[in-house]
């Protein structure tokens, strides 16, 4: 997809919002994570015998799903679709089961999902705010991470009708949100905590996604902020409170409180309230001082040519409650083409998002039980 399609997906997400498994080991549980088209894929194995796949890591939702055979309406992927009949541990979950009842309700062409299938299976539909969706059969299956950890009876969606801005590297999606159907909630005694370190999009390296107590980050540079409980579409999301943004020597205050921005691994850009964005953009423009370059028919409104000649990138700091984060230019400026870079934050009248671009080269820990998210600046290519 083009950079505009990917960033429009970020905007769609912002504008829309206004049964456990038990690990067979207590050893370190971790897997690889890899940059892929301004998003991040994680390595996960499914079934018995296990088949290894890369799937989108998504902190803003719960459901785990893979493209499954038969797949009459699926996007192309470069690995075979998962075949439930080839796994000795696959189990279809019935209509009325607890996991089926835990799914959010969606109305599609007059039909309410989840619904009872022709063989009493739980037929689901799960939609995302960028208009992508998955539809199929809810099942339970063994998922694993290498030889170290296996999680039997993990609830997941076997998608037979899937659509969205996914590329061929992506075999599905792993929900890492706070709800009962997310992977981190289904990992039993491992503990409801995970951390990741996102390398730059251009990096040709994997980093680690860690689960449980081994996921805790520490050191002098760690800062933490509390999460707020939300309802509706935001109930699974990680929502701290952003109090202000400093650009150079000036700070823009944010009046809203009690949780006002979603920390999200799938959304590319950081999306700010329109009033805040307007002031922040003006401060960035003033600090840089160079001639602005107009990019027609693009979503970015503050761009510059000859990026290498810009010397005056301002200090850029986010002030979460109890946690100040200093961003580098790579976190808030995005190269688009022909040596053109653009201020890569956008306005919204919907829900603000703290996107994955602003999280590059930060170790980020999500603690579901302590209701907090922590950050530490690092070189993620060396983690």
Kinemage of the C-alpha trace (Angstrom):
@kinemage 1
@onewidth
@group {chain A} dominant
@subgroup {mainchain}
@vectorlist {calphas} color= white
{ca unk a 1} P 0.000 0.000 0.000
{ca unk a 2} L 1.045 3.617 -0.443
{ca unk a 3} L 2.113 5.760 2.492
{ca unk a 4} L -1.115 7.747 2.117
{ca unk a 5} L -3.238 4.580 2.422
{ca unk a 6} L -1.371 3.560 5.553
{ca unk a 7} L -1.752 6.995 7.119
{ca unk a 8} L -5.396 7.268 6.103
{ca unk a 9} L -5.858 4.035 8.037
{ca unk a 10} L -4.458 5.844 11.083
{ca unk a 11} L -7.017 8.598 10.607
{ca unk a 12} L -9.889 6.142 10.232
{ca unk a 13} L -8.998 4.612 13.589
{ca unk a 14} L -8.927 8.020 15.269
{ca unk a 15} L -12.149 9.321 13.748
{ca unk a 16} L -14.230 6.233 14.501
{ca unk a 17} L -13.897 6.147 18.267
{ca unk a 18} L -15.668 8.937 20.070
{ca unk a 19} P -11.440 -18.726 29.051
{ca unk a 20} L -7.870 -18.793 29.926
{ca unk a 21} L -5.127 -21.043 28.708
{ca unk a 22} L -2.346 -22.373 30.906
{ca unk a 23} L 1.274 -22.362 29.866
{ca unk a 24} L 3.042 -25.703 29.905
{ca unk a 25} L 6.210 -23.990 31.122
{ca unk a 26} L 7.195 -21.156 33.447
{ca unk a 27} L 10.277 -20.282 31.409
{ca unk a 28} L 10.770 -16.991 29.612
{ca unk a 29} L 8.052 -16.466 26.999
{ca unk a 30} L 9.125 -14.293 24.111
{ca unk a 31} L 8.855 -14.061 20.355
{ca unk a 32} L 10.217 -12.002 17.479
{ca unk a 33} L 8.648 -8.795 16.242
{ca unk a 34} L 9.481 -7.269 12.863
{ca unk a 35} L 8.666 -3.954 11.098
{ca unk a 36} L 6.360 -4.402 8.126
{ca unk a 37} L 4.911 -1.560 6.068
{ca unk a 38} L 4.611 0.941 8.965
{ca unk a 39} L 3.174 -1.747 11.240
{ca unk a 40} L 4.716 -4.636 13.179
{ca unk a 41} L 4.341 -8.393 12.798
{ca unk a 42} L 4.966 -10.956 15.528
{ca unk a 43} L 6.006 -14.586 15.085
{ca unk a 44} L 3.531 -17.136 16.416
{ca unk a 45} L 2.923 -20.849 15.817
{ca unk a 46} L -0.530 -22.404 15.710
{ca unk a 47} L -1.836 -25.974 15.680
{ca unk a 48} L -0.435 -29.465 16.195
{ca unk a 49} L 1.942 -30.007 14.528
{ca unk a 50} L 2.706 -26.285 14.856
{ca unk a 51} L 2.867 -24.092 11.766
{ca unk a 52} L 4.802 -20.856 12.080
{ca unk a 53} L 3.208 -17.611 10.935
{ca unk a 54} L 3.736 -13.835 11.132
{ca unk a 55} L 0.676 -11.861 12.254
{ca unk a 56} L -0.061 -8.227 13.015
{ca unk a 57} L 0.599 -7.237 16.652
{ca unk a 58} L -2.402 -5.151 17.716
{ca unk a 59} L -2.683 -3.571 21.178
{ca unk a 60} L -6.010 -1.902 20.419
{ca unk a 61} L -8.171 -5.035 20.178
{ca unk a 62} L -8.598 -8.509 21.651
{ca unk a 63} L -9.415 -11.181 19.093
{ca unk a 64} L -6.660 -13.440 17.733
{ca unk a 65} L -7.385 -14.645 14.196
{ca unk a 66} L -5.720 -16.326 11.253
{ca unk a 67} L -6.771 -16.796 7.653
{ca unk a 68} L -8.116 -20.335 7.454
{ca unk a 69} L -8.784 -22.786 4.653
{ca unk a 70} L -11.175 -22.821 2.915
{ca unk a 71} L -10.837 -19.093 2.409
{ca unk a 72} L -13.095 -17.979 -0.456
{ca unk a 73} L -12.770 -14.256 0.377
{ca unk a 74} L -9.304 -13.613 1.764
{ca unk a 75} L -6.481 -11.245 0.992
{ca unk a 76} L -3.352 -12.857 -0.531
{ca unk a 77} L -0.656 -14.103 1.855
{ca unk a 78} L 2.718 -15.661 1.064
{ca unk a 79} L 2.209 -18.692 3.325
{ca unk a 80} L -0.562 -21.317 3.138
{ca unk a 81} L -3.803 -20.623 4.969
{ca unk a 82} L -4.159 -22.475 8.273
{ca unk a 83} L -6.005 -25.785 7.798
{ca unk a 84} L -7.973 -26.716 10.959
{ca unk a 85} L -8.507 -30.303 9.783
{ca unk a 86} L -4.727 -30.822 9.650
{ca unk a 87} L -4.317 -30.037 13.352
{ca unk a 88} L -4.983 -32.664 16.019
{ca unk a 89} L -5.735 -30.008 18.660
{ca unk a 90} L -8.251 -27.803 16.836
{ca unk a 91} L -11.714 -27.561 18.386
{ca unk a 92} L -14.684 -25.605 17.086
{ca unk a 93} L -16.433 -23.613 19.817
{ca unk a 94} L -20.223 -23.846 19.996
{ca unk a 95} L -22.785 -21.093 19.854
{ca unk a 96} L -23.581 -19.973 23.397
{ca unk a 97} L -20.167 -20.838 24.845
{ca unk a 98} L -18.517 -18.303 27.151
{ca unk a 99} L -15.922 -17.198 24.553
{ca unk a 100} L -18.669 -16.795 21.965
{ca unk a 101} L -20.663 -14.653 24.393
{ca unk a 102} L -17.544 -12.557 25.049
{ca unk a 103} L -17.355 -11.360 21.446
{ca unk a 104} L -18.565 -7.831 20.677
{ca unk a 105} L -21.863 -7.558 18.837
{ca unk a 106} L -21.876 -6.455 15.206
{ca unk a 107} L -24.830 -6.009 12.848
{ca unk a 108} L -24.014 -6.914 9.243
{ca unk a 109} L -26.690 -6.577 6.561
{ca unk a 110} L -29.417 -7.059 9.129
{ca unk a 111} L -27.799 -10.077 10.822
{ca unk a 112} L -26.443 -9.864 14.347
{ca unk a 113} L -23.051 -11.453 15.056
{ca unk a 114} L -21.939 -13.643 16.684
{ca unk a 115} L -24.602 -16.042 15.498
{ca unk a 116} L -25.306 -19.778 15.447
{ca unk a 117} L -23.793 -21.510 12.420
{ca unk a 118} L -25.211 -24.417 10.456
{ca unk a 119} L -23.503 -26.962 12.754
{ca unk a 120} L -24.075 -25.027 15.991
{ca unk a 121} L -20.643 -23.391 15.703
{ca unk a 122} L -20.041 -19.821 16.862
{ca unk a 123} L -19.922 -17.714 13.689
{ca unk a 124} L -18.265 -14.376 14.354
{ca unk a 125} L -17.776 -11.039 12.639
{ca unk a 126} L -15.130 -8.659 13.973
{ca unk a 127} L -14.603 -5.226 12.463
{ca unk a 128} L -11.912 -2.602 12.997
{ca unk a 129} L -12.200 1.159 12.747
{ca unk a 130} L -10.141 1.323 9.536
{ca unk a 131} L -12.950 -0.739 7.889
{ca unk a 132} L -10.960 -3.987 7.850
{ca unk a 133} L -12.744 -7.062 9.164
{ca unk a 134} L -12.622 -10.810 9.703
{ca unk a 135} L -15.500 -13.294 9.574
{ca unk a 136} L -15.411 -16.985 10.336
{ca unk a 137} L -15.682 -19.650 12.990
{ca unk a 138} L -14.565 -19.255 16.593
{ca unk a 139} L -12.299 -22.080 17.690
{ca unk a 140} L -9.728 -23.143 20.260
{ca unk a 141} L -6.239 -24.221 19.363
{ca unk a 142} L -2.725 -24.611 20.701
{ca unk a 143} L -0.500 -21.602 20.063
{ca unk a 144} L 3.201 -21.623 20.835
{ca unk a 145} L 6.411 -19.624 20.699
{ca unk a 146} L 9.277 -21.856 19.643
{ca unk a 147} L 9.995 -24.791 21.933
{ca unk a 148} L 9.756 -22.849 25.184
{ca unk a 149} L 6.046 -22.188 25.670
{ca unk a 150} L 2.785 -23.680 24.478
{ca unk a 151} L -0.711 -22.461 25.311
{ca unk a 152} L -3.398 -25.080 24.633
{ca unk a 153} L -7.058 -24.228 24.088
{ca unk a 154} L -6.365 -20.644 23.098
{ca unk a 155} L -9.511 -19.052 21.704
{ca unk a 156} L -9.076 -17.611 18.221
{ca unk a 157} L -10.957 -16.782 15.058
{ca unk a 158} L -10.619 -19.034 12.031
{ca unk a 159} L -11.252 -16.414 9.372
{ca unk a 160} L -12.809 -17.470 6.068
{ca unk a 161} L -13.736 -13.959 4.889
{ca unk a 162} L -11.126 -11.304 5.671
{ca unk a 163} L -10.453 -7.919 4.176
{ca unk a 164} L -8.241 -4.922 4.923
{ca unk a 165} L -5.007 -3.099 4.146
{ca unk a 166} L -2.893 -6.174 4.857
{ca unk a 167} L 0.068 -7.279 2.778
{ca unk a 168} L 1.209 -10.787 1.891
{ca unk a 169} L 3.544 -11.115 4.883
{ca unk a 170} L 0.617 -11.007 7.285
{ca unk a 171} L -1.302 -14.231 8.053
{ca unk a 172} L -3.694 -12.695 10.565
{ca unk a 173} L -3.834 -10.580 13.693
{ca unk a 174} L -2.941 -11.076 17.362
{ca unk a 175} L -5.024 -8.988 19.753
{ca unk a 176} L -2.939 -7.774 22.710
{ca unk a 177} L -5.614 -5.631 24.355
{ca unk a 178} L -7.014 -5.843 27.881
{ca unk a 179} L -10.101 -7.950 27.164
{ca unk a 180} L -10.654 -11.618 27.984
{ca unk a 181} L -10.030 -12.874 24.427
{ca unk a 182} L -6.654 -11.191 23.939
{ca unk a 183} L -3.494 -13.270 23.831
{ca unk a 184} L -2.025 -11.703 26.967
{ca unk a 185} L -5.251 -12.385 28.906
{ca unk a 186} L -5.268 -16.037 27.773
{ca unk a 187} L -1.714 -16.830 28.853
{ca unk a 188} L -2.773 -17.937 32.323
{ca unk a 189} L -0.057 -18.053 34.982
{ca unk a 190} L 2.529 -16.349 32.773
{ca unk a 191} L 1.110 -13.038 33.957
{ca unk a 192} L -0.797 -10.203 32.333
{ca unk a 193} L 2.165 -8.119 31.291
{ca unk a 194} L 4.127 -7.700 28.057
{ca unk a 195} L 6.748 -5.401 26.576
{ca unk a 196} L 8.036 -4.626 23.113
{ca unk a 197} L 10.707 -2.523 21.466
{ca unk a 198} L 9.822 -1.155 18.030
{ca unk a 199} L 12.760 -0.604 15.644
{ca unk a 200} L 12.584 1.922 12.773
{ca unk a 201} L 10.491 0.855 9.784
{ca unk a 202} L 13.618 0.636 7.651
{ca unk a 203} L 15.458 -1.666 10.062
{ca unk a 204} L 16.096 -5.160 8.747
{ca unk a 205} L 16.146 -6.712 12.179
{ca unk a 206} L 13.813 -8.427 14.617
{ca unk a 207} L 13.375 -7.412 18.234
{ca unk a 208} L 11.631 -9.219 21.086
{ca unk a 209} L 8.088 -9.209 22.367
{ca unk a 210} L 8.206 -10.555 25.931
{ca unk a 211} L 5.421 -11.776 28.209
{ca unk a 212} L 5.093 -12.117 31.991
{ca unk a 213} L 7.420 -10.874 34.714
{ca unk a 214} L 10.384 -11.119 32.347
{ca unk a 215} L 8.706 -8.376 30.341
{ca unk a 216} L 9.276 -5.777 33.067
{ca unk a 217} L 11.572 -2.952 32.011
{ca unk a 218} L 13.889 -1.212 34.474
{ca unk a 219} L 16.617 1.399 34.715
{ca unk a 220} L 17.063 5.094 35.359
{ca unk a 221} L 15.306 6.109 32.145
{ca unk a 222} L 12.010 4.292 32.814
{ca unk a 223} L 8.901 6.442 33.286
{ca unk a 224} L 5.370 5.177 33.927
{ca unk a 225} L 1.863 6.550 33.616
{ca unk a 226} L -1.450 5.127 34.791
{ca unk a 227} L -4.140 3.812 32.460
{ca unk a 228} L -7.810 4.712 32.636
{ca unk a 229} L -10.761 2.364 32.257
{ca unk a 230} L -12.891 3.083 29.216
{ca unk a 231} L -16.044 1.553 27.796
{ca unk a 232} L -17.369 0.665 24.367
{ca unk a 233} L -14.786 0.431 21.573
{ca unk a 234} L -12.054 1.688 23.886
{ca unk a 235} L -12.614 -0.908 26.609
{ca unk a 236} L -9.697 -3.047 25.401
{ca unk a 237} L -7.361 -0.135 24.697
{ca unk a 238} L -4.486 1.316 26.725
{ca unk a 239} L -5.553 4.876 27.532
{ca unk a 240} L -3.283 7.131 29.636
{ca unk a 241} L -3.645 10.878 30.133
{ca unk a 242} L -1.627 13.331 28.035
{ca unk a 243} L -1.340 16.668 29.851
{ca unk a 244} L 0.670 18.666 27.334
{ca unk a 245} L 3.273 18.852 24.563
{ca unk a 246} L 6.440 20.955 24.666
{ca unk a 247} L 7.961 22.212 21.410
{ca unk a 248} L 11.193 24.105 21.982
{ca unk a 249} L 10.532 26.398 24.923
{ca unk a 250} L 6.733 26.455 24.628
{ca unk a 251} L 4.171 24.040 26.053
{ca unk a 252} L 0.686 23.399 24.718
{ca unk a 253} L -1.625 22.327 27.525
{ca unk a 254} L -4.333 19.696 27.032
{ca unk a 255} L -7.465 20.278 29.075
{ca unk a 256} L -9.092 16.868 28.800
{ca unk a 257} L -8.310 14.427 31.605
{ca unk a 258} L -9.219 10.925 32.849
{ca unk a 259} L -7.562 9.257 29.876
{ca unk a 260} L -7.444 11.091 26.558
{ca unk a 261} L -5.115 9.252 24.130
{ca unk a 262} L -4.808 5.613 23.010
{ca unk a 263} L -1.357 3.978 23.002
{ca unk a 264} L -1.621 1.778 19.920
{ca unk a 265} L 0.834 -0.475 18.085
{ca unk a 266} L -1.235 -0.698 14.895
{ca unk a 267} L -1.914 2.989 14.253
{ca unk a 268} L 1.044 4.511 12.439
{ca unk a 269} L 0.723 8.210 13.210
{ca unk a 270} L 0.095 10.174 16.358
{ca unk a 271} L -3.313 11.825 16.087
{ca unk a 272} L -3.925 14.898 18.258
{ca unk a 273} L -7.041 16.901 19.141
{ca unk a 274} L -7.489 19.487 16.395
{ca unk a 275} L -6.972 22.457 18.702
{ca unk a 276} L -3.770 20.971 20.124
{ca unk a 277} L -2.477 19.937 16.700
{ca unk a 278} L -2.897 23.449 15.293
{ca unk a 279} L -0.803 24.976 18.082
{ca unk a 280} L 1.854 22.252 18.017
{ca unk a 281} L 2.232 22.450 14.237
{ca unk a 282} L 2.657 26.241 14.424
{ca unk a 283} L 5.402 25.864 17.050
{ca unk a 284} L 7.221 23.250 14.960
{ca unk a 285} L 7.046 25.476 11.891
{ca unk a 286} L 8.357 28.452 13.860
{ca unk a 287} L 11.227 26.449 15.362
{ca unk a 288} L 12.414 24.994 12.055
{ca unk a 289} L 12.250 28.287 10.211
{ca unk a 290} L 12.938 26.830 6.753
{ca unk a 291} L 10.754 27.405 3.702
{ca unk a 292} L 7.728 25.148 3.723
{ca unk a 293} L 7.222 22.798 0.769
{ca unk a 294} L 3.617 22.272 -0.333
{ca unk a 295} L 2.734 18.661 -1.086
{ca unk a 296} L -0.505 18.640 -3.065
{ca unk a 297} L -3.176 15.997 -2.513
{ca unk a 298} L -1.560 14.659 0.625
{ca unk a 299} L -2.745 14.472 4.212
{ca unk a 300} L 0.384 16.151 5.596
{ca unk a 301} L 0.221 19.942 5.913
{ca unk a 302} L 3.755 20.812 7.037
{ca unk a 303} L 6.516 19.510 4.758
{ca unk a 304} L 10.074 20.442 3.797
{ca unk a 305} L 12.458 19.638 0.962
{ca unk a 306} L 16.181 19.027 1.348
{ca unk a 307} L 15.627 17.317 4.663
{ca unk a 308} L 19.341 16.832 5.309
{ca unk a 309} L 19.852 20.583 5.439
{ca unk a 310} L 17.420 21.150 8.314
{ca unk a 311} L 19.374 21.854 11.466
{ca unk a 312} L 16.689 23.238 13.757
{ca unk a 313} L 14.569 20.290 14.787
{ca unk a 314} L 13.068 21.475 18.069
{ca unk a 315} L 12.939 19.703 21.392
{ca unk a 316} L 9.702 17.734 21.325
{ca unk a 317} L 8.386 16.356 24.608
{ca unk a 318} L 5.142 14.650 25.550
{ca unk a 319} L 3.902 15.102 29.107
{ca unk a 320} L 1.859 12.142 30.271
{ca unk a 321} L 0.700 12.195 33.875
{ca unk a 322} L 3.873 11.263 35.769
{ca unk a 323} L 5.900 10.520 32.625
{ca unk a 324} L 7.732 12.883 30.267
{ca unk a 325} L 8.882 11.461 26.909
{ca unk a 326} L 11.446 13.219 24.731
{ca unk a 327} L 10.949 12.312 21.075
{ca unk a 328} L 13.552 12.294 18.332
{ca unk a 329} L 12.848 13.738 14.856
{ca unk a 330} L 12.240 10.185 13.563
{ca unk a 331} L 9.255 10.008 15.935
{ca unk a 332} L 7.468 13.062 14.562
{ca unk a 333} L 8.853 13.657 11.047
{ca unk a 334} L 8.292 11.202 8.215
{ca unk a 335} L 10.149 11.009 4.868
{ca unk a 336} L 7.625 10.575 2.064
{ca unk a 337} L 9.442 10.955 -1.286
{ca unk a 338} L 12.180 12.815 -3.176
{ca unk a 339} L 13.968 14.014 -0.051
{ca unk a 340} L 10.716 15.464 1.320
{ca unk a 341} L 9.871 15.105 4.997
{ca unk a 342} L 6.591 15.988 6.689
{ca unk a 343} L 5.420 16.622 10.223
{ca unk a 344} L 3.823 13.247 10.865
{ca unk a 345} L 1.120 14.131 13.342
{ca unk a 346} L -2.450 14.841 12.319
{ca unk a 347} L -5.584 16.441 13.803
{ca unk a 348} L -8.828 14.747 14.746
{ca unk a 349} L -12.165 15.607 16.266
{ca unk a 350} L -12.409 11.979 17.363
{ca unk a 351} L -10.184 9.965 19.668
{ca unk a 352} L -6.455 10.835 19.758
{ca unk a 353} L -3.891 8.068 19.200
{ca unk a 354} L -0.275 7.717 20.236
{ca unk a 355} L 0.883 5.754 17.200
{ca unk a 356} L 3.711 3.304 16.683
{ca unk a 357} L 5.930 5.835 14.877
{ca unk a 358} L 6.221 7.868 18.090
{ca unk a 359} L 7.104 4.647 19.955
{ca unk a 360} L 10.086 3.769 17.740
{ca unk a 361} L 13.242 3.220 19.815
{ca unk a 362} L 11.298 3.058 23.063
{ca unk a 363} L 10.908 -0.053 25.144
{ca unk a 364} L 7.234 -0.098 26.110
{ca unk a 365} L 5.752 -2.202 28.906
{ca unk a 366} L 2.017 -2.823 29.250
{ca unk a 367} L 0.937 -3.973 32.715
{ca unk a 368} L -2.711 -5.009 32.719
{ca unk a 369} L -2.949 -5.707 36.443
{ca unk a 370} L -1.180 -2.563 37.653
{ca unk a 371} L -3.031 -0.547 35.007
{ca unk a 372} L 0.019 1.293 33.759
{ca unk a 373} L 2.231 1.679 30.724
{ca unk a 374} L 5.971 2.359 31.013
{ca unk a 375} L 8.519 3.725 28.559
{ca unk a 376} L 12.312 3.681 28.318
{ca unk a 377} L 14.342 5.211 25.445
{ca unk a 378} L 16.679 2.642 23.867
{ca unk a 379} L 18.185 1.651 20.532
{ca unk a 380} L 15.713 -1.064 19.598
{ca unk a 381} L 17.974 -2.435 16.852
{ca unk a 382} L 20.314 -3.591 19.623
{ca unk a 383} L 17.699 -5.193 21.862
